Amino acid sequence: MKKLLFAIILATIFNLAAFAQKTPQVYAVKSENGIIVVYNNKANTFAFEIVGKDIKPQNFNSEIMLFLVDGKVFQANFPKLKNVLGSKIIKDEKEILKAHQKWEIDFQSDQVFKQKLTAENEDTIFLNLEKGESKQTFFWTYKRPAGNTTDQFVGDAFQSTLIGDRIMVVGSPLTPNQDLRERRQYFNGTLSSLVFFDKELTPGTPKQNSATPKSKTTKTKGKN
């Protein structure tokens, strides 16, 4: 199953590349099960699949992606390691993911909810990726303080993993009585679809027939 997904991701990406004219840092293409996101980051380029029948992008850039997936809020964000660690030097991957957790909780406590939050449901999960690679991830949640949110969401869940100089974090706000196992399963599925590349996926333009005269083209500016 994983080999099939790996092949589908590669085929979908490179089929798109044949018709693209510029390489954006991030882009998404439709897949049979949802969408495939490509994140170009030099030798740490990667792609992953977001599964869903109805996926509505709300925000999409190299720092944070926000979607409604089958009616549920789902986000993926990619903080830089240097922003999370600051001047600290941490080599252990688990400790790096714990440092990100503290960084995120401190921000939410100080800037969003104005109250001290506490991490719950912490769990280190090793996922089996393509080519037999085992990927360490870190799952955790926190409760939103009473009086600082609507009845719609009562907490947030996250799962993170280290990819080169960035931390990939997937997350969702939690509704009352939500089955946390379902979110864990969905996060695991998303992160398990990760495929890595040692160079950026550079889309090229289709080759013209040598008998066809070349026509002048006008370059247009686009966002990276």
Residue frames relative to the residue before (quaternion, step in Angstrom):
aa qw qx qy qz dx dy dz
M 1.0000 0.0000 0.0000 0.0000 0.00 0.00 0.00
K 0.6807 0.4800 -0.2937 0.4691 3.57 0.93 -0.90
K 0.6276 0.5285 -0.3403 0.4593 3.57 1.04 -0.74
L 0.6346 0.5253 -0.3230 0.4658 3.56 1.06 -0.80
L 0.6517 0.5047 -0.3144 0.4708 3.59 0.94 -0.88
F 0.6243 0.5445 -0.3297 0.4529 3.58 0.98 -0.87
A 0.6753 0.4924 -0.2881 0.4675 3.57 0.93 -0.92
I 0.6426 0.5242 -0.3190 0.4588 3.58 1.02 -0.82
I 0.6441 0.5190 -0.3212 0.4611 3.58 0.95 -0.88
L 0.6707 0.4958 -0.3016 0.4619 3.57 0.87 -0.94
A 0.6778 0.4967 -0.3010 0.4508 3.57 0.84 -0.95
T 0.6653 0.5100 -0.3057 0.4515 3.57 0.95 -0.89
I 0.6591 0.5150 -0.3080 0.4532 3.57 0.93 -0.91
F 0.7509 0.4147 -0.2386 0.4553 3.57 0.73 -1.01
N 0.5592 0.5524 -0.3981 0.4730 3.59 1.19 -0.33
L 0.6432 0.4973 -0.3132 0.4909 3.56 1.04 -0.78
A 0.6413 0.5599 -0.3286 0.4089 3.57 0.94 -0.89
A 0.6140 0.5856 -0.3515 0.3957 3.57 1.05 -0.66
F 0.7719 0.3402 -0.1772 0.5070 3.57 1.17 -0.50
A 0.5588 0.6011 -0.3989 0.4090 3.58 1.24 -0.05
Q 0.3255 -0.7604 0.5347 0.1728 3.55 -1.19 0.52
K 0.7913 0.1627 -0.0930 0.5820 3.57 1.20 -0.26
T 0.3827 -0.7301 0.5225 0.2178 3.56 -1.09 0.70
P 0.1728 -0.7729 0.6003 0.1113 3.61 -0.45 1.12
Q 0.6009 -0.5570 0.4057 0.4050 3.57 -1.17 0.37
V 0.7878 0.0443 -0.0287 0.6136 3.57 1.03 -0.75
Y 0.1333 0.7666 -0.6254 0.0584 3.52 -1.15 0.64
A 0.2637 -0.7632 0.5734 0.1383 3.54 -1.25 0.45
V 0.0946 -0.7675 0.6317 0.0535 3.54 -1.15 0.69
K 0.5389 -0.6341 0.4494 0.3249 3.54 -1.11 0.67
S 0.1173 -0.7680 0.6266 0.0621 3.54 -1.10 0.80
E 0.7085 -0.4548 0.3178 0.4361 3.56 -1.27 0.16
N 0.7769 0.3516 -0.1657 0.4953 3.57 1.07 -0.80
G 0.7960 -0.1225 0.1001 0.5843 3.61 1.27 -0.10
I 0.6247 -0.4807 0.3793 0.4846 3.55 -0.50 -1.23
I 0.2804 -0.7154 0.6120 0.1872 3.53 -1.27 0.52
V 0.1940 -0.7758 0.5942 0.0865 3.57 -0.84 1.03
V 0.1567 -0.7642 0.6213 0.0734 3.57 -0.92 0.99
Y 0.0845 -0.7891 0.6083 0.0128 3.57 -0.84 1.03
N 0.1876 -0.8007 0.5639 0.0749 3.57 -0.33 1.28
N 0.1816 0.7739 -0.5835 0.1659 3.56 -0.69 1.14
K 0.6921 -0.4941 0.2606 0.4571 3.55 0.70 1.22
A 0.8386 -0.1310 0.0990 0.5194 3.61 -0.77 -1.00
N 0.6914 0.4279 -0.2697 0.5159 3.58 1.29 -0.05
T 0.2270 0.7837 -0.5346 0.2201 3.55 1.05 0.82
F 0.0270 0.8082 -0.5865 0.0462 3.57 -1.02 0.78
A 0.1625 -0.7528 0.6260 0.1224 3.53 -1.34 0.24
F 0.0002 -0.7899 0.6132 -0.0033 3.57 -1.18 0.55
E 0.3912 -0.7297 0.5205 0.2089 3.55 -1.23 0.46
I 0.1822 -0.7306 0.6480 0.1141 3.55 -1.08 0.85
V 0.2213 -0.8129 0.5321 0.0842 3.55 -0.50 1.23
G 0.3737 0.7078 -0.5474 0.2443 3.55 -0.96 0.88
K 0.4845 -0.6629 0.4871 0.2976 3.57 -1.16 0.60
D 0.7879 0.1480 -0.0601 0.5948 3.59 1.09 -0.74
I 0.0578 0.8124 -0.5709 0.1035 3.58 -0.18 1.31
K 0.0374 -0.8085 0.5865 -0.0318 3.56 -0.60 1.18
P 0.3053 -0.7634 0.5380 0.1857 3.63 -0.41 1.15
Q 0.1873 -0.7715 0.6006 0.0950 3.56 -1.01 0.90
N 0.7693 -0.0523 0.0594 0.6339 3.56 1.17 -0.68
F 0.0507 0.8215 -0.5611 0.0878 3.59 -0.81 0.95
N 0.3469 0.7015 -0.5679 0.2551 3.56 -0.48 1.24
S 0.7316 -0.4616 0.2860 0.4121 3.58 -1.29 0.03
E 0.6826 0.4748 -0.2937 0.4716 3.60 1.21 -0.25
I 0.8058 -0.0600 0.0680 0.5853 3.59 0.95 -0.83
M 0.1193 -0.7571 0.6401 0.0542 3.52 -1.14 0.83
L 0.0530 -0.7979 0.6003 -0.0149 3.54 -0.84 1.03
F 0.0031 0.8089 -0.5849 0.0595 3.55 -0.83 1.07
L 0.2715 -0.6388 0.6691 0.2655 3.47 -1.44 0.19
V 0.0514 -0.8062 0.5890 -0.0212 3.57 -0.50 1.22
D 0.8133 -0.1632 0.0451 0.5567 3.54 -0.36 1.29
G 0.7499 -0.4236 0.1937 0.4699 3.54 0.97 0.96
K 0.6695 0.4667 -0.3063 0.4901 3.61 1.25 -0.07
V 0.4674 -0.6709 0.4988 0.2874 3.57 -1.02 0.82
F 0.0446 0.7785 -0.6229 0.0629 3.56 -0.93 0.98
Q 0.0423 -0.8086 0.5869 0.0040 3.58 -0.90 0.90
A 0.0852 -0.7374 0.6639 0.0913 3.50 -1.32 0.44
N 0.0532 0.7953 -0.6028 0.0355 3.58 -0.80 0.94
F 0.2853 -0.7959 0.5315 0.0515 3.51 -1.21 0.73
P 0.0242 -0.8334 0.5521 0.0030 3.62 0.50 1.11
K 0.4862 -0.6515 0.4990 0.3002 3.54 -1.12 0.70
L 0.5799 -0.6159 0.4151 0.3348 3.53 -1.02 0.84
K 0.6583 0.5190 -0.3193 0.4419 3.60 0.95 -0.82
N 0.6334 0.5165 -0.3382 0.4666 3.61 1.12 -0.56
V 0.6689 0.4986 -0.2941 0.4663 3.56 1.06 -0.77
L 0.7712 0.3842 -0.1964 0.4681 3.59 0.82 -0.98
G 0.2668 -0.7673 0.5401 0.2201 3.58 1.10 -0.57
S 0.8073 -0.2221 0.1887 0.5132 3.58 -0.78 -1.03
K 0.4956 0.6663 -0.4284 0.3561 3.61 1.27 -0.11
I 0.2077 -0.7432 0.6213 0.1360 3.54 -1.17 0.66
I 0.0851 0.7887 -0.5962 0.1233 3.56 -0.42 1.28
K 0.2104 -0.8043 0.5490 0.0862 3.56 -0.75 1.07
D 0.6377 0.5476 -0.3301 0.4295 3.59 1.06 -0.74
E 0.4720 -0.7183 0.4335 0.2707 3.58 -0.67 1.11
K 0.6427 0.5212 -0.3310 0.4536 3.59 0.94 -0.80
E 0.6654 0.4952 -0.3019 0.4700 3.56 0.98 -0.83
I 0.6020 0.5449 -0.3559 0.4626 3.59 1.12 -0.60
L 0.6741 0.4830 -0.2927 0.4760 3.59 0.95 -0.89
K 0.6225 0.5138 -0.3355 0.4857 3.59 1.13 -0.63
A 0.6289 0.5271 -0.3325 0.4648 3.58 1.05 -0.74
H 0.6252 0.5190 -0.3369 0.4757 3.58 1.05 -0.70
Q 0.6146 0.5498 -0.3448 0.4485 3.57 0.98 -0.80
K 0.6696 0.4865 -0.2966 0.4764 3.59 0.87 -0.94
W 0.6298 0.5432 -0.3213 0.4529 3.58 0.99 -0.88
E 0.6868 0.4781 -0.2743 0.4739 3.57 0.93 -0.92
I 0.6760 0.4914 -0.2977 0.4615 3.59 0.88 -0.92
D 0.6312 0.5271 -0.3384 0.4574 3.58 0.99 -0.77
F 0.6506 0.5074 -0.3170 0.4677 3.59 0.98 -0.83
Q 0.6830 0.4804 -0.2969 0.4632 3.59 0.83 -0.94
S 0.6497 0.5227 -0.3128 0.4547 3.59 1.03 -0.80
D 0.7604 0.4111 -0.2037 0.4597 3.57 0.82 -1.04
Q 0.8050 0.3444 -0.1463 0.4604 3.57 0.84 -1.01
V 0.7583 0.3840 -0.2056 0.4850 3.59 1.04 -0.66
F 0.8390 0.2209 -0.0904 0.4890 3.58 0.47 -1.18
K 0.3020 -0.7895 0.4857 0.2229 3.59 1.27 -0.31
Q 0.6707 0.3883 -0.3102 0.5506 3.55 1.16 0.65
K 0.5667 -0.6134 0.4339 0.3381 3.56 -1.15 0.64
L 0.1815 -0.7782 0.5962 0.0771 3.55 -0.84 1.06
T 0.2119 -0.7718 0.5894 0.1098 3.55 -1.20 0.58
A 0.4330 -0.7056 0.5016 0.2509 3.57 -0.89 0.96
E 0.0637 -0.7868 0.6138 0.0115 3.55 -1.10 0.79
N 0.8227 0.2875 -0.1786 0.4568 3.58 -1.36 0.14
E 0.2162 0.8045 -0.5269 0.1684 3.60 1.00 0.73
D 0.1293 0.7906 -0.5874 0.1151 3.54 -0.96 0.87
T 0.2624 -0.7360 0.6036 0.1586 3.57 -0.92 0.94
I 0.0521 -0.8149 0.5760 -0.0384 3.57 -0.68 1.16
F 0.1945 -0.7631 0.6071 0.1065 3.56 -0.86 0.99
L 0.1602 -0.8019 0.5738 0.0460 3.55 -0.69 1.15
N 0.3662 -0.7175 0.5517 0.2163 3.56 -1.06 0.76
L 0.1483 -0.8013 0.5779 0.0442 3.55 -0.59 1.22
E 0.7245 -0.3933 0.3253 0.4632 3.52 -1.35 -0.11
K 0.8048 0.2487 -0.2315 0.4866 3.58 -1.24 0.61
G 0.6353 -0.5912 0.3179 0.3819 3.58 1.14 0.60
E 0.4401 0.7081 -0.4547 0.3134 3.59 1.23 0.22
S 0.2497 -0.7461 0.6008 0.1413 3.54 -1.04 0.85
K 0.1282 -0.8158 0.5634 0.0252 3.57 -0.73 1.08
Q 0.3330 -0.7527 0.5386 0.1803 3.56 -0.77 1.10
T 0.0015 0.7836 -0.6208 0.0229 3.57 -0.93 0.94
F 0.2401 -0.7689 0.5810 0.1166 3.56 -1.24 0.44
F 0.1382 -0.7996 0.5839 0.0269 3.57 -0.62 1.21
W 0.1752 0.7737 -0.5979 0.1146 3.55 -1.08 0.75
T 0.1937 -0.7669 0.6015 0.1121 3.56 -1.30 0.35
Y 0.0563 -0.7500 0.6426 0.1464 3.53 -1.38 -0.06
K 0.4375 -0.6681 0.5366 0.2724 3.53 -1.26 0.51
R 0.4021 -0.6798 0.5506 0.2702 3.56 -1.03 0.73
P 0.5058 -0.6709 0.4395 0.3177 3.62 -0.89 0.83
A 0.5646 -0.6000 0.4503 0.3441 3.54 -1.11 0.71
G 0.7928 0.3084 -0.2334 0.4710 3.54 -1.06 0.78
N 0.7107 0.4240 -0.2643 0.4952 3.60 1.25 -0.09
T 0.7491 0.2780 -0.1911 0.5702 3.56 1.24 0.29
T 0.5456 -0.5786 0.4765 0.3749 3.53 -1.29 0.14
D 0.6504 -0.5063 0.3863 0.4140 3.55 -1.29 0.08
Q 0.5214 0.6713 -0.4063 0.3353 3.57 1.23 -0.30
F 0.8056 0.1116 -0.0363 0.5808 3.59 0.95 -0.90
V 0.1619 -0.8132 0.5561 0.0566 3.57 -0.90 0.96
G 0.8072 0.0161 -0.0043 0.5900 3.58 1.26 -0.10
D 0.3088 -0.7303 0.5745 0.2030 3.54 -1.32 -0.13
A 0.1739 -0.7697 0.6077 0.0901 3.56 -1.15 0.72
F 0.0667 -0.7978 0.5991 -0.0042 3.56 -1.07 0.83
Q 0.0091 -0.7515 0.6572 0.0576 3.53 -1.31 0.40
S 0.0985 -0.8376 0.5369 -0.0199 3.56 -0.69 1.11
T 0.0063 -0.7702 0.6372 0.0288 3.52 -1.33 0.39
L 0.4514 -0.6979 0.4945 0.2544 3.58 -1.14 0.63
I 0.0266 0.7755 -0.6296 0.0384 3.57 -0.91 0.99
G 0.8262 -0.1561 0.0671 0.5371 3.57 -0.23 1.26
D 0.8021 -0.2420 0.2032 0.5068 3.57 -0.73 -1.08
R 0.6866 0.4169 -0.2905 0.5200 3.58 1.24 0.36
I 0.3115 -0.6941 0.6098 0.2221 3.51 -1.34 0.37
M 0.2301 -0.7559 0.5956 0.1444 3.56 -0.79 1.00
V 0.0405 -0.8028 0.5940 -0.0320 3.55 -0.76 1.10
V 0.0892 -0.7591 0.6419 0.0624 3.56 -0.90 0.94
G 0.0744 0.8269 -0.5502 0.0892 3.56 -1.00 0.72
S 0.0830 -0.7699 0.6302 0.0573 3.51 -1.37 0.29
P 0.4398 -0.6256 0.5525 0.3316 3.58 -1.14 0.51
L 0.3607 -0.7498 0.5250 0.1791 3.55 -1.13 0.70
T 0.3026 -0.7391 0.5772 0.1705 3.55 -0.99 0.89
P 0.6491 -0.5097 0.3688 0.4277 3.61 -1.18 0.38
N 0.8464 0.1255 -0.1276 0.5015 3.57 -1.04 0.87
Q 0.3478 0.7423 -0.5046 0.2712 3.60 1.15 0.47
D 0.4529 -0.6684 0.5228 0.2737 3.55 -1.07 0.80
L 0.3207 -0.7816 0.5052 0.1759 3.57 -0.33 1.25
R 0.5768 0.5914 -0.3775 0.4184 3.58 1.13 -0.55
E 0.6253 0.5449 -0.3418 0.4419 3.58 1.05 -0.71
R 0.6631 0.4865 -0.3084 0.4780 3.60 0.98 -0.83
R 0.6279 0.5287 -0.3375 0.4608 3.59 0.98 -0.78
Q 0.6586 0.5096 -0.3051 0.4621 3.55 0.95 -0.88
Y 0.6663 0.4961 -0.3072 0.4642 3.57 0.97 -0.83
F 0.6370 0.5153 -0.3220 0.4744 3.60 0.97 -0.81
N 0.6507 0.5195 -0.3156 0.4551 3.57 0.93 -0.92
G 0.6535 0.5205 -0.3119 0.4525 3.56 0.97 -0.84
T 0.6553 0.5148 -0.3086 0.4586 3.56 0.97 -0.86
L 0.7184 0.4412 -0.2567 0.4727 3.58 0.81 -1.00
S 0.6198 0.5492 -0.3440 0.4426 3.60 1.13 -0.56
S 0.6415 0.5334 -0.3271 0.4437 3.59 1.20 -0.41
L 0.3947 0.7466 -0.4631 0.2688 3.61 1.26 -0.05
V 0.0336 -0.7545 0.6555 -0.0037 3.53 -1.05 0.93
F 0.2185 -0.8152 0.5303 0.0805 3.60 -0.81 1.02
F 0.1264 -0.7744 0.6180 0.0493 3.54 -1.20 0.69
D 0.4140 -0.7312 0.4875 0.2373 3.58 -1.04 0.74
K 0.7593 0.1769 -0.1722 0.6021 3.58 1.27 0.23
E 0.6254 -0.5572 0.3890 0.3836 3.54 -1.21 0.44
L 0.4374 -0.6674 0.5362 0.2753 3.53 -1.17 0.65
T 0.0971 -0.8388 0.5357 0.0013 3.53 -0.19 1.30
P 0.2983 -0.7607 0.5457 0.1858 3.59 -0.39 1.16
G 0.1775 -0.7794 0.5920 0.1029 3.57 -1.07 0.73
T 0.5103 -0.6252 0.4867 0.3345 3.55 -1.26 0.16
P 0.5841 -0.5914 0.4076 0.3779 3.61 -1.04 0.64
K 0.4794 -0.6636 0.4882 0.3023 3.56 -1.04 0.77
Q 0.3693 -0.7305 0.5320 0.2168 3.55 -0.97 0.86
N 0.5606 -0.5775 0.4747 0.3562 3.55 -1.22 0.57
S 0.5183 -0.6786 0.4212 0.3058 3.57 -0.80 0.99
A 0.6504 0.5215 -0.3186 0.4512 3.59 1.19 -0.52
T 0.6228 0.5385 -0.3367 0.4569 3.55 1.28 -0.30
P 0.4166 -0.7148 0.4914 0.2723 3.59 -0.68 0.99
K 0.4843 -0.6667 0.4857 0.2916 3.54 -1.07 0.79
S 0.2191 -0.7676 0.5888 0.1265 3.53 -1.01 0.81
K 0.5652 -0.5987 0.4447 0.3527 3.53 -1.17 0.53
T 0.1491 -0.7801 0.6021 0.0813 3.55 -1.02 0.77
T 0.3091 -0.7241 0.5896 0.1801 3.50 -1.27 0.53
K 0.3366 -0.7478 0.5380 0.1951 3.54 -0.72 1.05
T 0.1425 -0.7707 0.6167 0.0730 3.53 -1.04 0.85
K 0.4699 -0.6678 0.5012 0.2862 3.52 -1.07 0.72
G 0.0111 -0.7884 0.6151 -0.0069 3.52 -1.10 0.77
K 0.5647 -0.5909 0.4483 0.3619 3.54 -1.25 0.35
N 0.4630 -0.6593 0.5163 0.2906 3.51 -1.14 0.72
